[in-house]
Amino acid sequence: MEKLMGRPLTRRSFIKGATTLGVGMTFMPGIVWGAEEKQLNVYNWDTYIGENTIAEFTKKTGIKVQYDLFANNEEMFAKLKEGNPGFDLIFPSDYMVETMVALNMLVPLDHGKIPNIKNIDPDPNFSNPAYSPGMQHAVPYMWGTVGIGYRKSKFKTPPTSWKVVLDSDAYKGKIALLADQRTTIGIALKYLGYKLNSTNPKEIDAARDLLIKQKPNIKSFAEDNGQDLLLSGECDVVMEWNGDIVQVMEEDDDIGYVVPNEGGVVWMDNMCIPVGAPHPGNAHAFINHILDAKTGADIANFIHYASPNAAARKYVLPADLKNPAIYPAASAITASEVIIDVGDNARLYDEAWVAVKAS
């Protein structure tokens, strides 16, 4: 979801001013907090919390929350990599969880202190994510997808396969793919029947060749403007992050979104406790608070992102639940995968992408 930075309806940008949270935004790294005093130091994305989530937690527990913001995973990682300055709870994305676990930067979670963890959707993408098996170091917070944004008037029925963008000339010159090598090559792998995170050189080569063959039909490998190309009419069908398509759907009701039958990419943001957290007990309590069904729904209804909290969904706005750009069909999610670190095999993707771009 890195490409969503700066979009009005994404977690990377301010939907409303940060002051709507009603809490301070300036963190004092020099402070050393006492053991489990009534304090919690949270580090989260911009406007990525419910309007009353923090106030309700403080009212219920008496724990004061210091709430600080980061713009992207790399900023958060940089703040913590030389040692935790005092944060108790952080919200890294899937791939960053994997990186931080490998560097021993995250504390294993005590599920006994998080009874509401039972509310997490049992789908393995949520309950047993590849980047944190068994939710040992991370509990899913919000999620989304990469799928197909399309102009409804150009399709008799919604597209059901990646074929329309990867293996067809029906929309020649009106197609945009993401300029993101792991995502685009991964989706080509999915279309060909392989795993999103394949490390098989022959399979990655096959995905490369498919993209090279399709390249004459592609208008653009879009950095962060596939949704704009769709909105302007320059493209009729695009591979895009769901949050960007949600934005333009608000502006044009002729735009739709779908995750194809082959599945796509699922991204996940998570709640984690960093090593050195001064108040890990309070952090567990806050995680449990967020996983309460009504609290989880309040957050989802305020920020309009999909919740992994199955119990919360009966309280989520019906319009959001019915919006496939927020909640795709369950079968599509089951078929989708999270991008994970492939280690030294990343060079295979690098080489394939260079060949695609050079063709």
C-alpha positions in Angstrom: 0.0 0.0 0.0 3.0 2.3 -0.2 1.7 3.8 -3.4 -1.3 5.4 -1.5 0.8 8.0 0.1 -0.7 11.4 -0.4 -4.1 10.3 -1.5 -7.1 12.0 0.3 -8.9 8.8 1.2 -5.9 6.7 2.2 -4.3 5.9 5.5 -1.2 7.9 4.4 -3.0 11.2 4.4 -5.1 13.5 6.6 -8.8 13.0 6.0 -9.3 15.5 8.9 -6.8 17.4 10.9 -4.8 15.4 13.3 -6.2 17.5 16.2 -9.5 15.7 15.8 -7.9 13.0 17.9 -7.9 15.2 20.9 -4.5 14.1 22.1 -1.0 15.5 21.9 1.1 14.8 18.8 4.6 15.6 20.0 6.6 12.7 21.4 9.3 13.4 23.9 12.0 10.7 23.3 14.0 11.7 26.4 11.3 10.6 28.8 11.8 7.3 30.6 8.4 6.0 31.9 8.0 4.0 35.0 6.9 0.3 34.9 3.3 0.0 33.8 2.2 3.5 35.0 -1.0 4.7 33.5 0.6 5.7 30.3 0.7 4.3 26.7 2.8 5.6 23.8 1.3 4.8 20.4 3.0 5.3 17.0 0.5 5.0 14.1 -0.3 6.2 10.6 -1.9 9.5 10.0 -5.7 9.6 10.8 -5.9 5.9 11.1 -7.9 5.6 14.3 -11.5 6.1 15.3 -12.8 9.5 16.4 -13.4 8.3 20.0 -11.1 5.2 20.3 -8.5 6.8 22.5 -10.9 8.7 24.7 -13.0 5.6 25.3 -9.8 3.6 26.2 -8.7 6.2 28.7 -12.2 6.4 30.3 -12.3 2.7 30.6 -8.8 2.1 32.0 -7.5 5.4 33.3 -4.5 5.0 30.9 -3.4 8.2 29.3 -2.4 7.8 25.6 0.4 9.7 23.9 -0.3 9.4 20.2 2.3 10.1 17.6 2.2 9.8 13.8 4.5 8.4 11.0 4.1 8.8 7.3 5.4 5.5 6.1 7.0 2.2 7.3 10.5 3.4 6.6 10.1 6.4 8.8 8.7 4.2 11.6 11.6 1.7 11.2 14.2 4.4 11.2 12.8 5.8 14.5 13.2 2.4 16.1 16.1 0.7 14.5 18.8 2.3 16.8 16.7 1.5 19.9 13.1 2.2 21.0 12.8 5.8 22.2 9.8 4.9 24.3 7.0 3.6 22.1 4.6 0.9 23.4 2.6 0.1 20.3 3.3 0.4 16.6 1.4 -0.3 13.4 3.8 -1.7 10.7 2.7 -3.2 7.4 3.1 -6.9 6.6 6.5 -6.8 5.0 7.9 -4.5 7.7 6.7 -6.9 10.4 8.8 -9.6 8.8 11.8 -7.4 8.7 11.5 -6.3 12.3 11.0 -9.9 13.5 14.2 -10.9 11.7 16.0 -8.1 13.5 14.5 -9.0 16.9 12.7 -5.7 17.1 9.3 -7.0 18.1 8.0 -8.6 21.4 6.1 -11.9 21.1 2.5 -11.2 22.0 0.8 -12.8 25.0 -2.6 -13.9 23.5 -3.8 -14.6 27.1 -3.8 -10.9 27.6 -5.8 -10.3 24.4 -9.0 -12.3 24.8 -10.7 -10.3 21.9 -8.1 -11.9 19.6 -10.8 -14.5 19.0 -12.7 -11.9 17.0 -10.0 -12.0 14.2 -11.4 -13.4 11.0 -10.4 -17.2 10.8 -9.3 -16.8 7.2 -5.6 -17.7 7.2 -4.7 -14.3 5.6 -5.8 -12.8 8.9 -5.5 -15.4 11.6 -2.3 -17.0 10.4 -0.5 -14.5 8.2 2.6 -15.5 6.3 4.6 -12.6 7.7 3.7 -13.5 11.4 2.5 -17.2 11.7 -0.1 -17.6 14.4 -0.1 -13.9 15.0 2.9 -14.4 17.2 4.3 -10.9 16.8 1.5 -9.1 15.0 -2.3 -8.8 15.2 -4.0 -7.5 12.0 -5.5 -4.0 12.3 -6.8 -2.9 8.8 -6.4 -4.4 5.4 -7.0 -3.9 1.7 -6.3 -5.3 -1.7 -4.8 -4.8 -5.2 -7.4 -5.5 -7.9 -8.9 -4.1 -11.1 -10.4 -0.6 -11.3 -12.6 -0.3 -14.4 -15.0 1.9 -16.2 -18.4 0.2 -16.0 -19.7 1.6 -19.2 -16.9 -0.2 -21.1 -17.7 -3.6 -19.8 -20.9 -5.7 -20.3 -20.2 -7.4 -17.0 -17.5 -6.7 -14.4 -14.1 -8.3 -15.2 -13.5 -11.6 -13.4 -9.9 -12.3 -14.5 -6.5 -10.6 -14.7 -6.6 -11.6 -18.3 -8.2 -8.3 -19.2 -5.1 -6.4 -18.3 -2.4 -9.0 -18.7 -3.3 -11.2 -21.6 -5.7 -9.4 -24.0 -5.7 -6.6 -26.5 -9.4 -5.8 -26.0 -8.5 -2.5 -24.3 -5.3 -1.8 -26.2 -3.8 1.5 -25.2 -6.3 1.9 -22.4 -4.6 -0.3 -19.7 -2.4 0.8 -16.8 -0.5 -1.6 -14.6 1.3 -0.7 -11.3 4.9 0.4 -11.5 5.6 -1.9 -8.6 7.7 -4.9 -9.5 6.7 -7.3 -6.7 3.0 -6.5 -7.1 2.8 -6.6 -10.8 5.1 -9.6 -11.3 3.3 -11.3 -8.4 -0.1 -10.8 -10.0 1.2 -12.1 -13.3 2.3 -15.2 -11.4 -1.2 -15.5 -9.9 -2.7 -15.3 -13.3 -0.4 -18.0 -14.6 -1.5 -20.3 -11.7 1.7 -19.8 -9.6 2.2 -18.5 -6.1 2.5 -14.7 -5.6 5.8 -15.1 -3.8 7.3 -17.7 -6.1 11.1 -18.2 -6.0 11.1 -20.5 -9.0 13.2 -18.9 -11.7 11.2 -20.6 -14.5 7.9 -19.3 -13.1 9.2 -15.7 -12.7 10.6 -15.9 -16.2 7.1 -16.9 -17.4 5.6 -13.9 -15.6 8.2 -11.6 -17.2 7.5 -12.9 -20.6 3.8 -12.4 -20.2 4.3 -8.8 -19.2 6.7 -8.2 -22.1 4.2 -9.7 -24.5 1.4 -7.5 -23.1 3.5 -4.3 -23.0 2.4 -3.0 -26.5 -1.2 -2.9 -25.1 -0.3 -1.0 -22.0 -0.6 2.7 -21.8 1.3 3.2 -18.6 3.1 1.5 -15.7 1.5 4.0 -13.2 3.5 5.2 -10.2 0.6 6.7 -8.3 -1.9 7.8 -10.9 -3.7 4.7 -12.3 -6.9 5.9 -10.7 -6.4 9.4 -12.3 -6.0 7.8 -15.7 -9.2 5.9 -15.1 -11.1 9.0 -13.9 -9.9 11.1 -16.9 -10.9 8.5 -19.4 -7.3 7.9 -20.6 -7.6 4.3 -19.4 -10.6 2.0 -19.2 -9.1 -0.6 -16.9 -6.2 -0.4 -14.4 -4.4 -2.5 -11.8 -4.6 -0.5 -8.6 -4.7 -0.3 -4.8 -8.2 -0.4 -3.5 -7.9 2.9 -1.6 -7.1 4.8 -4.7 -10.1 3.4 -6.5 -12.4 4.2 -3.6 -11.3 7.8 -4.0 -12.3 8.1 -7.6 -15.5 6.0 -7.1 -16.7 8.9 -4.9 -16.2 11.2 -7.9 -17.5 9.1 -10.7 -20.2 6.4 -10.3 -19.2 4.8 -13.6 -16.0 3.5 -11.9 -16.0 0.0 -10.3 -13.5 -2.2 -8.6 -13.1 -6.0 -8.3 -10.5 -8.5 -7.1 -10.3 -11.2 -9.9 -11.1 -14.8 -9.4 -7.4 -15.7 -9.5 -6.9 -13.5 -6.4 -4.6 -10.5 -6.0 -2.5 -8.9 -3.3 -3.8 -8.5 0.2 -2.0 -5.8 2.3 -2.3 -5.8 6.1 -1.4 -3.2 8.7 -0.7 -4.6 12.2 -0.5 -3.9 15.9 2.9 -4.8 17.4 4.8 -4.2 20.6 8.4 -3.1 20.0 11.3 -4.4 22.0 12.0 -2.0 24.8 8.3 -0.9 25.2 8.0 0.6 28.7 4.3 -0.3 29.1 3.8 -3.7 27.4 0.9 -4.6 29.7 -0.9 -1.4 28.7 -0.1 -2.1 25.0 -1.8 -5.5 25.3 -4.8 -3.8 26.9 -5.1 -1.3 24.0 -4.8 -4.1 21.4 -7.6 -5.9 23.2 -9.7 -2.6 23.3 -9.3 -2.2 19.5 -10.3 -5.8 18.9 -13.6 -5.3 20.7 -16.4 -5.7 18.1 -17.9 -2.3 18.6 -14.6 -0.5 18.9 -13.3 -2.2 15.7 -16.5 -1.2 13.9 -16.2 2.4 15.0 -12.7 2.7 13.7 -13.7 1.1 10.3 -16.7 3.3 10.0 -14.6 6.4 10.6 -11.7 5.7 8.3 -13.5 3.5 5.7 -11.0 0.7 5.6 -11.7 -3.0 5.9 -11.5 -4.5 9.3 -10.1 -8.0 9.9 -12.3 -8.2 13.0 -15.1 -10.6 12.0 -17.2 -9.8 15.1 -17.1 -6.1 14.2 -18.7 -6.5 10.8 -22.2 -6.7 12.1 -21.7 -3.1 13.3 -19.9 -1.8 10.1 -21.8 0.5 7.8 -23.8 -1.5 5.3 -22.7 0.7 2.4 -19.0 -0.1 3.2 -19.7 -3.8 3.5 -21.4 -3.8 0.1 -18.6 -1.9 -1.5 -16.3 -4.4 -3.2 -13.5 -1.8 -3.2 -13.5 -2.1 0.6 -14.7 -5.7 1.2 -14.2 -7.9 -1.8 -15.9 -11.3 -2.1 -14.6 -13.8 0.5 -13.6 -16.2 -2.3 -11.3 -13.6 -3.8 -9.6 -12.9 -0.5 -9.0 -16.6 0.1 -7.4 -16.8 -3.3 -5.2 -13.7 -2.6 -1.8 -13.6 -0.9 0.3 -11.2 1.1 3.7 -10.2 -0.3 6.5 -11.5 1.8 10.3 -11.2 1.9 11.9 -13.6 -0.6 15.4 -13.0 0.6 18.2 -13.3 -1.9 15.6 -14.4 -4.5 14.6 -10.8 -4.8 17.2 -10.5 -7.5 15.0 -12.7 -9.7 12.3 -10.1 -9.5 14.8 -7.3 -10.0 16.1 -8.9 -13.2 12.7 -9.7 -14.5 11.5 -6.1 -13.9 14.5 -4.7 -15.7 13.8 -6.8 -18.7 10.1 -5.8 -18.7 11.0 -2.1 -18.5 13.7 -2.4 -21.2 11.5 -4.2 -23.7 
